[in-house]
Amino acid sequence: MRTVVLIMILLGSLQAEAQLFTKERVLNKENFDKKRWSWGYFLGMNFYDFQIRYKDEAQDINVDKAPSFNVGLIGNLRINDYLDLRLEPGVVFANRNLTFPNFEAQNDAFREVKSSYIHIPLLVKFSTKRLNNFKPFVVAGASISHNLSSNQDNPDDNSAGQFRMKKQNYYYEVGFGVDFYLEYFKFTPSIRGVFGMSDELVRDENPNSPWTSNIESLKTRGIFINFTFQ
């Protein structure tokens, strides 16, 4: 993930330097941002994790996270030259594995958590003035997701090997990126942090469950690296 971020920053820096110091000043898609509405799609990857808070001090639950992917659509409403309102509905796939301490048997200690989210962020985009063919920006907003893989209503719990999570969750998001105006379209790489505001854990029926009794809250947090085409 760090390598991907560094590559994106390096490419952005090289493009910015070339745009600023070259004598050529041909503007691509010069009137693109003057449209009231614009549309597009994005492809990307995500690195989802869990933020776990405990009731009492104890050995941490290990979260093994793997990169996955996300895809979706973009609807952009221009407010003025520096401010846009964006809706980015998409599908997010996430893979996380939990290893609980103090279990001898592997089937008791290990829980695989595969999630498929319908993810809907509403974001405010704050842009700088366009500099030749690029324009940096930051975004912030809130989002809601519906976990299609949720087993919230499953009567079985961890005693039967089922780690349960809630269907609906809420987040806040912050990030940054750069719009690059190419000859035929606008290309935008961006990085965004996603932070859960709601507890996603469905606790076991047993109040003394060795899996869930000491968990105060379990919330998703992660990073999106998106590539947008408009």
C-alpha positions in Angstrom: 0.0 0.0 0.0 2.8 2.4 0.8 4.4 1.7 -2.5 1.2 2.5 -4.4 0.8 5.8 -2.4 4.4 6.8 -3.1 4.0 6.0 -6.8 0.8 8.1 -7.0 2.5 11.1 -5.2 5.5 10.8 -7.5 3.4 10.7 -10.7 1.4 13.7 -9.5 4.6 15.6 -8.7 6.2 14.9 -12.0 3.0 15.9 -13.9 2.6 19.0 -11.8 6.2 20.0 -12.4 5.9 19.4 -16.2 2.7 21.5 -16.3 4.1 24.4 -14.3 7.5 24.8 -16.1 6.8 23.8 -19.7 6.2 26.6 -22.1 3.2 24.8 -23.7 -0.1 25.9 -22.2 -2.7 24.0 -24.2 -5.7 23.3 -22.0 -7.4 20.0 -22.3 -11.2 19.8 -21.6 -11.2 23.5 -21.0 -14.9 23.8 -20.3 -15.4 20.4 -18.5 -15.8 21.9 -15.0 -18.3 24.6 -16.1 -21.0 22.0 -16.6 -23.7 21.9 -13.8 -23.7 18.1 -13.7 -21.0 15.6 -14.6 -20.9 11.8 -14.5 -18.3 9.1 -14.3 -17.1 5.9 -12.8 -14.3 4.7 -10.5 -12.2 1.6 -10.0 -10.0 1.0 -7.1 -8.7 -1.0 -4.2 -9.3 -0.9 -0.5 -7.5 -1.9 2.7 -10.1 -2.6 5.3 -9.3 -3.1 9.0 -11.1 -3.2 12.3 -10.8 -0.8 15.2 -11.5 -2.8 18.3 -12.1 -1.3 21.7 -12.1 -3.6 24.7 -13.9 -3.4 28.0 -11.0 -4.7 30.0 -7.3 -4.8 29.3 -6.5 -8.1 27.5 -4.5 -9.6 24.7 -5.5 -8.0 21.4 -7.5 -9.8 18.7 -5.3 -10.1 15.7 -6.7 -8.6 12.5 -5.2 -9.9 9.3 -6.3 -7.7 6.4 -5.9 -8.2 2.7 -6.4 -5.7 -0.2 -9.6 -6.0 -2.2 -11.4 -3.9 -4.8 -14.2 -1.6 -5.2 -16.1 -0.2 -8.2 -18.9 2.4 -8.6 -20.4 5.4 -10.3 -20.0 9.2 -9.7 -22.6 12.0 -9.9 -21.0 15.4 -9.5 -22.9 18.7 -8.9 -20.9 21.9 -9.5 -21.6 24.6 -6.9 -18.9 27.0 -7.9 -15.3 27.0 -9.3 -14.0 25.6 -6.0 -16.8 23.5 -4.5 -18.6 20.4 -5.7 -21.1 18.0 -4.2 -20.5 14.3 -5.1 -22.5 11.1 -4.7 -20.4 8.0 -5.3 -22.5 4.8 -4.9 -20.5 1.6 -5.3 -19.8 -1.9 -4.3 -16.9 -2.7 -1.9 -15.5 -6.1 -1.2 -13.4 -6.6 1.9 -11.5 -9.6 3.4 -10.4 -9.6 7.0 -9.4 -12.6 9.2 -9.6 -12.5 13.0 -7.5 -14.6 15.3 -8.7 -14.7 18.9 -6.2 -15.3 21.7 -6.4 -18.0 24.4 -7.7 -20.7 22.2 -5.9 -23.9 21.6 -8.0 -25.2 18.7 -7.5 -23.4 15.4 -11.2 -23.7 14.5 -12.1 -21.8 17.7 -9.4 -19.1 17.4 -9.9 -18.3 13.7 -12.8 -16.4 12.1 -12.8 -15.4 8.4 -14.8 -12.2 7.7 -15.7 -11.7 4.1 -17.9 -8.6 3.4 -19.7 -7.2 0.4 -20.9 -3.7 0.9 -23.2 -1.4 -1.0 -21.4 1.8 -0.1 -23.0 5.2 -0.6 -20.8 8.3 0.3 -22.0 11.9 0.0 -18.9 14.1 -0.3 -18.0 17.7 -0.5 -15.0 18.4 -2.8 -12.9 21.4 -2.2 -10.6 22.2 -5.2 -7.8 24.7 -5.8 -7.7 26.9 -8.9 -6.9 24.8 -12.0 -3.2 24.9 -12.9 -2.9 24.2 -16.6 -4.1 20.6 -16.9 -4.3 19.5 -13.2 -6.2 20.6 -10.1 -5.6 19.3 -6.6 -8.5 18.8 -4.2 -9.6 17.5 -0.8 -12.8 15.7 0.0 -14.8 15.1 3.2 -18.2 13.7 4.0 -20.3 10.9 5.4 -21.4 7.5 4.1 -23.7 4.6 4.7 -23.3 1.0 3.7 -25.3 -2.1 3.6 -23.4 -5.4 4.2 -24.8 -7.9 1.7 -22.8 -10.6 3.5 -24.1 -9.9 6.9 -25.3 -12.8 9.0 -27.0 -10.6 11.6 -30.1 -12.7 11.6 -28.3 -16.0 11.9 -29.4 -17.7 15.1 -26.0 -19.4 15.4 -23.1 -17.5 17.0 -19.4 -18.1 17.6 -20.1 -21.2 19.6 -21.2 -22.7 16.2 -18.4 -21.0 14.3 -20.4 -17.9 13.2 -18.9 -14.4 13.6 -21.8 -12.1 13.1 -21.9 -8.5 11.9 -24.6 -5.9 11.4 -26.2 -5.1 8.1 -26.1 -1.3 8.1 -23.2 0.9 9.1 -22.2 4.6 9.1 -18.9 6.3 8.4 -17.1 9.6 7.9 -14.6 10.0 5.1 -11.7 12.4 4.3 -9.2 12.3 1.5 -7.3 14.1 -1.3 -6.5 13.7 -4.9 -5.6 15.4 -8.2 -7.8 15.9 -11.3 -5.8 15.5 -14.5 -7.4 16.9 -17.7 -6.4 14.6 -20.5 -7.3 15.1 -24.2 -10.5 13.0 -24.1 -11.5 12.7 -20.4 -10.6 13.7 -16.9 -8.6 11.2 -14.9 -8.5 11.4 -11.1 -6.4 9.3 -8.7 -7.3 9.8 -5.1 -6.7 8.4 -1.6 -9.5 8.4 1.1 -9.7 7.3 4.7 -13.0 5.6 5.8 -13.8 5.5 9.5 -16.7 3.7 11.0 -19.0 5.5 13.5 -21.2 2.6 14.4 -20.5 -0.7 16.2 -20.8 -3.5 13.7 -20.5 -6.5 16.1 -23.5 -8.8 16.8 -22.7 -10.3 20.1 -23.0 -13.9 21.2 -26.0 -15.0 23.2 -23.7 -16.1 26.0 -22.9 -12.9 28.0 -19.5 -14.6 29.0 -18.6 -15.5 25.4 -14.8 -15.8 25.0 -15.2 -14.2 21.6 -17.4 -11.1 22.1 -17.9 -10.5 25.9 -14.8 -8.2 26.2 -15.4 -6.2 23.0 -16.7 -2.7 23.7 -17.0 -1.9 20.0 -15.9 -3.1 16.7 -15.8 -0.6 13.8 -14.5 -0.6 10.3 -11.7 1.6 9.2 -9.8 1.6 5.9 -8.2 3.3 3.0 -9.6 3.6 -0.5 -7.3 4.2 -3.5 -9.6 5.1 -6.4 -9.0 5.9 -10.0 -11.9 7.9 -11.5 -12.8 8.5 -15.1 -15.1 11.3 -16.2 
